[in-house]
């Protein structure tokens, strides 16, 4: 049976980008077609300046939201990365497989380290090695597929390289995984700056729609989205990134194609109104279920405990095999 692994970092509140780019596939497709493991990757949240209490709170909120979005513990394994030691055990072996040059070439590292330096902060070593830990997250579970948004494609590519290199050097140990990207909304952009991705780790702005935003806030953010000069609605990511972003969001919510939808609109106002309606329709049940689950924290704990137990069972043989193969 196909094995699927994916994760989400508790560095901020989950966004519409996380939902359309990743979580929705997990819920609607992945958990039904494969042995799927989904992880709140809390160790990754320590790669940038962090507040311990906030990370703990956001980890729990992410897990609760994944359940609210429709992950079913009977169909998939949901757990928190730091509850399963195999991730860090394997990560070290992969650090001994990767080179510092390939880490420094990672686009996210370049962007995030530049941002940290620009704001006067120091860059944590873990920010550089984070893609190696991500590779360990994936390889420990012998995942065949990694459903992610476009921004993670390079890290999955690196994971493949490390798996192939390790297998070649030390004997076949890892499954070589592949990234699976959604066909639309693989990179949802910030509504106020459609040249930047909508990222939960970015400072909170009105360009980011959070899954737990109140309905009127979501509507306001979408109605105020930056569009482009001109008034015609065409799907062109280069020339009209703001309009293209709205069309992708609408298409992802309704199941249409962005270019086809563009033909139905002759004003930005109508496009924004329909996009807001579609997003609200999609998020309403998630918000309702989230409120119910918050009233039952014991349930979320039990799901995560059972998830970690299963995850350990799956990961341990592969990680043990990697230790033996590398000469330990
Ligand atoms: P973030 O960058 O918001 O902190 P994560 O690194 O936790 O997100 O990523 C969780 C998943 O959500 C990944 O599969 C990632 O590719 C996807 N994702 C994040 N932001 C977006 C976006 N703006 N559009 C599409 N997918 C996204």
Boltz pocket constraint, residues with backbone or C-beta under 6 A from the ligand:
constraints:
  - pocket:
      binder: B
      contacts: [[A, 7], [A, 8], [A, 9], [A, 10], [A, 11], [A, 15], [A, 17], [A, 18], [A, 19], [A, 20], [A, 21], [A, 22], [A, 23], [A, 147], [A, 148], [A, 149], [A, 150], [A, 151], [A, 152], [A, 185], [A, 186], [A, 187], [A, 188], [A, 189], [A, 197], [A, 198], [A, 199], [A, 200], [A, 201]]
      max_distance: 6.0
